[in-house]
Amino acid sequence: MIAVFMETRDGKIKKSSLEALSEAKRRAGDMGIEAAAILVGGAVAALAPGAFALGAARVYALEGPAVADYSSQAYALALAGFVAEAKPAALFFAATAMGKDLAPRVAARLGAALASDCVKIAVKDGRLEFTRPIYAGKAFLSFTLKSSPNLATLRPNVFPLGEAGPGAGEVIRTDVVVPDGAVRGRVAEVLKEESADIDVTEADVVVSGGRGLKGPENFALLRDLAGVFPRAAVGASRSAVDSGWIGHQHQVGQTGKTVSPNLYVAVGISGAIQHLAGMSSSKVIVAVNKDPEAPIFKVADYGIIGDLFEVVPKLTEEIKKILAD
């Protein structure tokens, strides 16, 4: 069995987890075994149909007050207990902020190795082979893991969603009990950003801005452009975030988030290697910069040399016309 931790948000399973489940289903088929989904929360069994639709043969619902709110310590305990009982061949996570926080803790509890930020998974000689970028995306490393289960985080927007079907299967509920003193912190409050933007790691289109925007008020230009597309989000370079122009959750790069959208638009971003490491796997890259020597043009599929304050509004209007036809 290949199991997948299904991250939930606002009562729904996140798209990145459904992508990981789809890949688990494909690789499990290659190995002649089943794929299963793991839901963790206060009362999450009701979300099982979404996992069945993407190919899960079974859904494990780890429920209880101790895991009603996300806690890396409580969730790691719950998942380690699941592995001890179910003994899956592999356990996948989406490489989201939560996945990157949780997977290493589970790996440490199990004494197992972790393949992080994978962009490809294959089956060779009956074993899973993982591929991940190294050297800031300049090379790729393929490897197998000796420890069991094989733990891996999968980069969002890289693995295609499987075909959704009616799907049905067995739901196995387990009450999670966390020993006293095992969790040293608790969630007191969740503060949500006022913007309705989806997370940059899950967006199909990311429009990012850098120091060339000259100030926080000019991110409105990017929001207008992003608003033209469905499933779009606004990103930013580290310099823009460090300047306080936009929140850290929008940062794309080696010290921010890694994104792989269908379209990445870099506006006023020079293209430092740290930023390129976070977005170079995008399917199509468009750069807008007034400096023809900017490094961003070396990775861009399309480049526009010009004043972003003139280019972006015109680009927004033209795309609106095209999509309206």
Secondary structure, 3 states (H helix, E strand, C coil): CEEEEECEECCEECHHHHHHHHHHHHHHHHHCCCEEEEEEECCCHHHHHHHHHCCCCEEEEEECHHHCCCCHHHHHHHHHHHHHHHCCCEEEEECCHHHHHHHHHHHHHHCCCEEEEECEEEEECCEEEEEEEECCCCEEEEECCCCCCEEEEECCCCCCCCCCCCCCCEEEEEECCCCCCCCCCCCCCCCCCCCCCCCCCCCCEEEEECHHHCCHHHHHHHHHHHHHCCCEEEEECHHHHHCCCCCHHHEECCCCECCCCCEEEEECCCCCHHHHHHHCCCCEEEEEECCCCCHHHHCCCEEEECCHHHHHHHHHHHHHHHHHC
